[in-house]
Amino acid sequence: MRYFTSVNDIGPLDKAVKEALEVKQNRFAYSHLGRNRTLLMIFFNSSLRTRLSTQKAAMNLGMNVIVLDVNNGAWKLETERGVIMDGDCPEHLLEAVPVMGCYCDIIGVRSFARFENKEDDYNEKIINQFIKYSGRPVFSMEAATGHPLQAFADLITIEEYKTKARPKVVLTWAPHPRALPQAVPNSFAQWMNAAGYDFVITHPKGYELAPEFVGNAKVTYDQDEALRGADFVYAKNWSAYADPNYGQILSKDRAWTITTEKMALTDNAYFMHCLPVRRNMIVSDDVIESDRSLVIPEAANREISAEVVLKRMLESL
């Protein structure tokens, strides 16, 4: 595997999950693969779980790791061609990317949607420049429109905790004080559809996701209807996708917050969230602290999803 940016890159999901569970049983079984290999992790945005879990996964595989925070540890980078660089960006990504490739064997990139240009965001302009110009295998540590490492970890978690072959999984919008990208819900939807679960998306009107990610999911504007009989509830905020409101907050309606009363509509469902979470905006304290909350096991599986991806990349070098 040379690139990992979506579910389409991982191959059959049953095999990927089986491999993940095997890796989880012995995280150091493949430490020989990364000996004398270097992972470069490049962050254009803040990170806690992604940085720690991916670095730990690489160390499990015996790799050296370099972490670069572009905003604090490098020159500010220009990304557009044809620009007269007389501003505050002294280096262009077109030179920086191949230079970075000289110092490593695999590159992980984290770059959020900028909400400045929808076309640029949905064409994944930043990560695709790394794919095109670095000369190295590249994987997404969250990009403008997707977060496949998170969605893979979510899938692993659901497979570990499900009690029926085809559980009902609900992705519900929840309020947030800031405009957030659609990356996590996009990838979650893509992976849940690929897994073949009974998958439902619920959100207020105006928060429709891009059709290519929604796929065959059932979509409803009635959260209570969506939650009835659910086995897993995944709460996440996202900003508007559709023009002319792309990247905007249309609602902060706290009636969409996941509470004990909301969870009582489900079939004793597990609660999931990618973290960090705004308590009592996204989810109430009692729900996230309950014994049906999977937010910590889900976060722990980020190490496993990253290790499977890196393992496959190392095997292809």
Summary of the structure (lengths in Angstrom):
residues: 317
radius of gyration: 19.5
end to end distance: 8.8
largest distance: 59.9
contacts: 1072
relative contact order: 0.16
helix: 39%
strand: 16%
